[in-house]
Amino acid sequence: MKFLKALFVGILSFTLVACATNQESEAITVMTPMGATALSMLGLYDDEKVTIDTVDGSDALSAQLHKKDGYDVIVAPINLGAKLISTGKTEYVLHSIVTWGNLYIVGTDEAALTQEGNFAAFGEGAVPQKVLTSAFDMENMVPTITYYNSINDVQAQLLTGKAKIGMLAEPAATATIAKAKEKNIELKVLKDLQKEYSGKLNLESEGYPQAAVFVRKDSLEKSEAYLEKAATFVNETAVKKEEAINTAVEAATTEKLGVPSSEIAVKTWKRQNIHFVKANTVKKDIDTFLEQFKITLDSAYYAK
């Protein structure tokens, strides 16, 4: 399949670069949102030469992407970084795609999709809303979609019964289902938005380029070996050894990563669709996705 071929090429691209960091490597700084994107960097949290700051929300990411002397590496929603790049407002280039969609519709049952009520969602004006509205025929959507500030707010709506259906990202979706069970509320995953989105748009890829690695131009050389290390963990180690995920999460701490527990991180790993792929090997997929945001990204803005 096209996606698997792209993933293989992405892995190969990394393995052809210098193998790993060594004592002479320069230190780097990384900023990433909590959740799946933070997990994409699991291979680096134990590296003493890598400082990783995790944030909740996109305001800090946008502010740093505007800086000329900001973090060496920033993981952010692809549309956020791509827009700044295309308008010449950042010194960063697009390096890799690390998550391919981790959005799911969670609710009491499928009937909630055809009944009046509150459909709790998040990410208004950003990737989550774009995927949701592209995956479903909004004109025939019966429940009223209400956008909240964060995933935690959506979770609260579901756990208090104020909403019978909501959009969540993994691993929060699984954590919410577990918490609901403790309150005698039965929730389940009703729809995989990645499949709905791909099917509606007739895409060949499994999922969509959601979060990307952006590297400051003058940090490309020193960051490459570290990113290779992160890619190796995600694409190879985590796939072969689930225990490695558990160990890495506990070492990084669930609080910093923004995940409920190491067990849930392992359990939901596949549904989080974390795959490190060099951006220049999946440019067509990226172009298709960015078209929805009216963003065009020239090849010159991709890391080689």
C-alpha positions in Angstrom: 0.0 0.0 0.0 1.0 3.6 -0.6 1.2 4.4 3.1 3.3 1.4 4.0 5.7 2.2 1.1 6.0 5.8 2.3 6.7 4.6 5.8 9.4 2.2 4.6 11.0 5.0 2.6 10.8 7.2 5.6 12.5 4.6 7.8 15.1 4.0 5.2 15.8 7.8 4.9 16.5 7.9 8.6 18.7 4.8 8.8 20.9 6.2 6.0 21.8 9.2 8.2 24.4 9.1 11.0 23.4 6.3 13.4 23.1 8.0 16.8 24.1 10.8 18.9 27.6 10.6 20.5 29.6 12.5 23.1 30.6 15.2 20.6 27.0 15.9 19.5 25.5 19.3 20.3 22.6 19.6 22.7 19.2 20.4 21.3 15.9 21.7 22.6 12.5 20.4 21.6 8.9 21.6 22.2 5.9 19.4 21.7 2.2 19.3 22.6 1.2 16.7 25.2 -0.4 13.4 24.0 0.4 11.5 20.9 2.9 14.1 19.7 4.8 14.0 22.9 4.9 10.2 22.7 6.5 10.5 19.2 9.6 11.8 21.0 9.8 8.9 23.5 13.2 7.8 22.2 14.7 11.1 23.3 13.5 11.8 26.9 16.4 9.8 28.4 19.0 11.6 26.3 20.8 14.1 28.6 21.6 16.3 25.6 18.0 16.8 24.7 15.7 19.2 26.6 12.0 18.5 25.9 9.3 20.9 27.0 5.7 19.7 26.6 2.8 22.2 26.3 -1.0 22.0 26.3 -2.5 23.9 23.4 -1.1 25.6 20.3 -0.4 29.2 21.5 3.1 28.4 22.8 3.9 26.5 19.7 2.9 29.4 17.4 4.8 31.9 19.5 8.0 29.7 19.3 7.6 29.1 15.6 7.7 32.9 15.1 11.0 33.2 16.9 14.4 33.3 15.1 16.2 31.8 18.1 13.5 29.5 19.4 13.6 25.8 20.0 15.7 23.7 17.6 12.8 21.3 17.0 9.1 22.0 17.4 6.4 19.3 16.9 3.1 21.0 15.9 -0.1 20.6 13.9 1.1 20.6 10.3 -1.3 23.3 9.2 0.1 25.7 12.0 3.7 25.4 10.9 3.0 25.2 7.2 1.0 28.4 7.2 3.8 30.3 8.9 6.3 28.8 6.5 4.3 29.6 3.4 3.9 33.2 4.5 7.6 33.7 5.4 6.9 34.1 9.1 9.2 31.5 10.5 12.8 30.2 10.3 11.6 26.6 10.4 11.3 24.0 7.7 9.1 20.8 7.5 11.1 17.8 8.4 8.8 14.8 9.2 5.3 13.7 9.8 4.9 11.9 13.2 1.2 11.3 13.7 -1.3 10.2 11.1 -4.6 10.9 13.0 -5.8 9.8 16.4 -9.3 11.2 16.5 -12.3 9.1 17.4 -16.0 9.6 18.0 -16.9 8.3 21.4 -20.5 8.0 22.7 -23.2 5.9 24.3 -24.3 4.3 21.1 -24.5 5.1 17.4 -28.1 6.3 17.8 -26.6 9.4 19.4 -25.4 10.5 16.0 -29.0 10.7 14.8 -30.6 12.2 17.8 -30.8 15.8 19.1 -28.4 16.6 21.8 -24.9 18.0 22.5 -22.0 16.7 20.4 -18.9 17.8 22.3 -15.8 18.5 20.2 -12.6 20.4 20.4 -10.1 22.1 18.0 -12.4 24.6 16.4 -10.7 26.2 13.4 -7.9 23.7 13.6 -7.2 20.1 12.3 -9.8 18.3 14.5 -12.7 20.5 13.2 -11.4 20.2 9.6 -11.3 16.4 9.8 -14.7 16.2 11.4 -16.4 18.4 8.9 -14.7 16.7 6.0 -15.6 13.2 7.3 -19.3 13.8 7.8 -22.1 15.5 5.9 -22.6 18.4 8.3 -26.0 19.3 6.7 -27.4 16.0 7.9 -25.8 16.0 11.3 -28.6 16.0 13.9 -26.9 16.7 17.2 -25.6 20.2 17.8 -21.8 20.4 17.7 -20.3 22.5 20.5 -16.6 23.2 20.5 -14.8 23.4 23.8 -11.3 24.6 24.6 -9.6 21.3 25.2 -10.0 17.5 25.2 -10.4 17.7 29.0 -13.5 19.8 28.5 -15.0 17.3 26.1 -14.2 14.5 28.6 -16.0 16.4 31.3 -19.1 16.8 29.1 -19.2 13.0 28.5 -18.5 12.0 32.1 -21.2 14.3 33.5 -23.8 13.2 31.0 -24.1 16.6 29.4 -23.1 15.1 26.1 -23.8 11.6 24.8 -21.4 11.9 22.0 -18.0 13.6 21.6 -14.8 13.8 19.6 -11.7 12.8 21.5 -8.1 11.9 20.6 -6.3 8.9 21.8 -5.1 8.1 24.5 -7.8 10.4 26.1 -10.6 8.4 24.3 -9.7 5.1 26.0 -9.1 6.9 29.4 -12.5 8.5 29.2 -14.2 5.2 28.4 -12.5 3.7 31.5 -13.5 6.6 33.7 -17.1 6.5 32.5 -17.4 2.9 33.4 -16.5 3.8 37.0 -19.5 6.1 36.9 -21.7 3.4 35.4 -21.8 5.3 32.1 -21.2 3.0 29.1 -19.2 4.7 26.4 -17.5 3.2 23.4 -15.6 4.2 20.2 -18.3 4.7 17.6 -16.3 6.0 14.6 -12.6 6.0 13.6 -12.3 9.5 12.1 -9.2 8.5 10.1 -11.1 5.8 8.2 -14.2 8.1 7.8 -12.0 10.9 6.5 -10.0 8.7 4.1 -13.1 7.1 2.8 -15.0 10.3 2.2 -12.1 11.9 0.3 -11.1 8.7 -1.5 -7.5 8.8 -0.2 -5.0 6.0 -0.5 -3.3 6.7 2.8 -4.4 5.3 6.1 -5.1 8.5 8.0 -3.8 12.0 7.3 -0.6 14.0 8.1 -1.7 15.4 11.4 1.4 16.5 13.4 4.8 17.4 12.0 8.3 18.0 13.1 9.6 21.4 12.2 13.3 22.2 12.5 15.0 25.6 12.7 17.1 26.0 9.5 20.3 26.5 11.4 19.6 23.5 13.6 19.1 20.9 10.8 22.6 19.4 10.9 22.8 19.0 14.7 19.2 17.8 15.1 19.3 15.0 12.4 20.9 12.3 14.5 18.5 12.9 17.4 15.5 12.8 15.1 16.8 9.5 13.7 17.0 8.2 17.2 13.4 9.2 17.8 12.3 7.6 14.6 14.0 4.4 15.3 12.2 4.1 18.6 8.8 4.8 17.1 9.1 2.9 13.9 11.1 -0.1 15.1 11.5 -0.5 18.9 7.9 0.3 19.9 6.5 -2.0 17.2 8.6 -4.9 18.3 8.6 -4.4 22.1 5.5 -3.1 23.9 7.4 -3.1 27.2 9.8 -0.5 25.7 6.9 1.9 25.5 5.9 1.3 29.1 9.4 1.8 30.3 10.0 5.0 28.3 6.7 6.5 29.4 7.4 5.9 33.0 10.9 7.4 32.6 9.5 10.5 30.9 6.6 10.6 33.4 2.9 10.5 32.5 2.5 14.1 33.8 5.0 15.5 31.3 3.7 13.4 28.4 0.1 14.3 29.2 -1.1 10.6 29.1 -3.3 8.9 31.8 -0.9 6.0 32.4 1.9 4.0 30.8 -0.6 1.1 30.5 -3.0 3.2 28.4 -0.2 4.5 26.3 0.7 0.9 25.4 -2.9 -0.2 24.9 -3.7 2.7 22.6 -0.4 2.9 20.7 -1.7 1.5 17.5 -4.8 3.7 17.5 -2.6 6.8 18.0 -1.0 6.2 14.5 2.4 7.4 15.5 4.8 6.8 12.5 7.9 8.9 11.7 8.0 9.5 8.0 10.2 12.1 6.2 8.0 14.7 4.8 9.6 14.9 1.4 8.5 11.2 0.8 4.8 11.9 1.3 4.5 15.3 -0.3 1.3 14.4 -2.2 -0.5 13.4 1.0 0.6 16.7 2.7 -0.5 18.8 -0.3 -3.9 17.1 -0.3 -4.4 17.8 3.4 -3.1 21.4 3.3 -5.3 22.3 0.3 -8.2 22.2 2.8 -6.6 25.1 4.7 -5.7 26.9 1.4 -2.0 26.4 2.1 0.5 25.6 -0.6 4.0 24.5 0.5 6.8 24.6 -2.0 9.4 21.8 -2.0 12.0 24.4 -1.0 10.5 24.5 2.5 11.0 20.8 3.1 14.1 19.5 4.9 16.2 17.4 2.5 
